[in-house]
Amino acid sequence: MHDALLRWFDANARDLPWRAADRTPWGVLVSEVMLQQTPVARVEPVWRTWMDRWPTPPHLATATAAEVLRDWGRLGYPRRALRLLDSARAITDLHAGQVPDDEAALRALPGIGAYTAAAVRAFAFDRRSLVLDTNVRRVLSRSVAGRALPPPSQTVAEERAAAALLPDDGPAAARWSLALMELGALVCTARDPHCGSCPLRAGCAWLDAGSPPDEHAARRRTQAWTGTDRQARGQVLAALRAADGPVPTADLVWPDREQLGRCIATLAADGLVEPVQLPDGRPGVQLPDGRPDELRPGVRLPGAPSADGRSE
C-alpha cells in the first residue's frame, strides 16, 4: 500500500508553492489556514499575494485588520484572516518571530486546532504527526474500512487505524500524509472517485465490498447559500473591501433589511467590521482599522514598550 501510493504521488503530485523545497514554516501555516474548506485553485493566488506582502510573522504582525481582510479577498470564512493576524502577533511576541515546532505551542496560537498543528509539524518540520483532513479520512475509510465515506465526526477508531499506517520516520510520515491527501483531492474524490486510475484499487476494501453507499448519508448536513446570512455577510464585506472608507448602511444592497442589520451585528461581534456614524449623521460601517496594540493588547511587537515601560 505504501509503495503503490508513494510511486503514484511521485508521478502525480501537484507543484504547489507551500510544498516547494524553499518553503518556510510560516508559508505552510498560512497555506493550512487558507485551505480550510477552500479549494487549492482559489487559495494559491491569494497565498502568493500574502507571502509577497507578509513573508514572515513579524511582517504580518504590523498590519491592520482592514489590510488583512482586503487581501483575504473572497476566500470565505474571513475570521480565518483575523486568526492568522493574531497568530502572527503571538509568534512575533512569544516565539521571536519563528513558527514553533512544538505541538502544544502551535495549538496555543489563536485559531490553531489539532489538525493545523499536526499539519504544520509534518509538512513544515518533517515530524511524525497524525494528519487527518477530509481527504485522508475518505481515502482510509474506503481503502481500509470499506466505507463510502467516513462518519461526519472523526472517531478514535479512525485515528488508531491511521496511526497504524503512519511510518515511524518523520520525513517518511510527512510524505505519506501528503500522498494520502493528494489521492483524496485528485482521485478518491467524494462524489466521483476515479477508481480505475487509483493506485490502491487492488486492495481497496470498499471496491472489494461492491462499493456500498454512504451509510451516514442521512446524518450529513447540506448547507444552502442563496439568501443565507453567510451570503449576506459576504456581500457586506465585499462592499467594504471595494470602498476607500466607510459605507453608509443604506447603500448596502440586500433585499431583507432586518437580515442585513442582523448580519452587520454579527460581523461586528466577530471583529470583521466596525459600525460608525458618518459626518452627516447617517449610520455606516467600515472594515476595522485597529493597530496591533488595539487588537491584541496583551501582545507586544519587538521594541514596543511593555506594561511596566520596558522595551523588548
Buried (B, 14 or more C-beta within 10 A) or exposed (E): BEEBBBEBBEEBBEEBEBBEEEBBBBBBBBBBBBBBEBEBEBBBEBBEEBBEEBBBBBBBBBBBBBBBBBBBBEBBBBBBBBBBBBBBBBBBBBBEBBBBBEBEBBBBBBBBEBBBBBBBBBBBBBBBBBBBBBBBBBBBBBBBBBBBBBBEEBEEEBEEBBEEBBBEEBEBBBBBBBBBBBBBBBBBEEEEBEBEEBBBBEEBBBBEEEEEEBEBEEEEEEEEEEEEBBBBBBBBBEBBBEBEEBBEBEEBEBEEEEBBBBBBEBBBEEBBBBBBEBEEEEBBBBBBBEEBBEBBEEBBBEEEEEEEEEEE
